[in-house]
Amino acid sequence: MTNRLNPFSFAATSCIAALALAALLADPSPVKAQSADLVLCDRLAADPADPDKPADVKGTPDVAPADIATAVKYCKTAGNASRRAMYELGRAYAANRQMPEAMAAWRRAADKGSTSAMVELGVLYGTGASPIWRRSPGAAARRPTLPKRASCWERRPRPIPKRNISWA
């Protein structure tokens, strides 16, 4: 008995193979390719509360002193393409107490849309810890401050005018 090729099974097999190949090409892996610099930057300086951080990155509450130089190196390289890396570069600078550089990195990250960088800048400006106010003598006196009370609380309440109301 000779072994014949069934045309239906050959067509079905080739159709299934073509569909499987099309599914692989149409839906690439959900993992996005990242540069090695960005991965190392995330590993050393990622903030656990950063909403831009990928879910698989744990993050560190504080950048370790031994990792600061490495974090600055890799985050600076990856920072041109990623707002997350620019924010993490600011964290590395802040851990090294280089606040002007940290503010510049956070400002660039905030310009790219990083909400965590916006929060860091707001905290620095709000608490007066910004180095901008310390550059010249007397700058603290010129620093803008928030009012102690809103102007509506400082005004005295006006008396209610008497009205002639007749109930006749």
Secondary structure as UniProt FT lines:
FT   HELIX           7..26
FT   HELIX           36..45
FT   TURN            48..49
FT   TURN            51..52
FT   TURN            55..56
FT   HELIX           65..67
FT   HELIX           68..78
FT   TURN            79..81
FT   HELIX           83..95
FT   TURN            96..97
FT   HELIX           99..112
FT   HELIX           115..127
FT   HELIX           131..134
FT   TURN            137..138
FT   HELIX           139..142
FT   HELIX           151..154
//
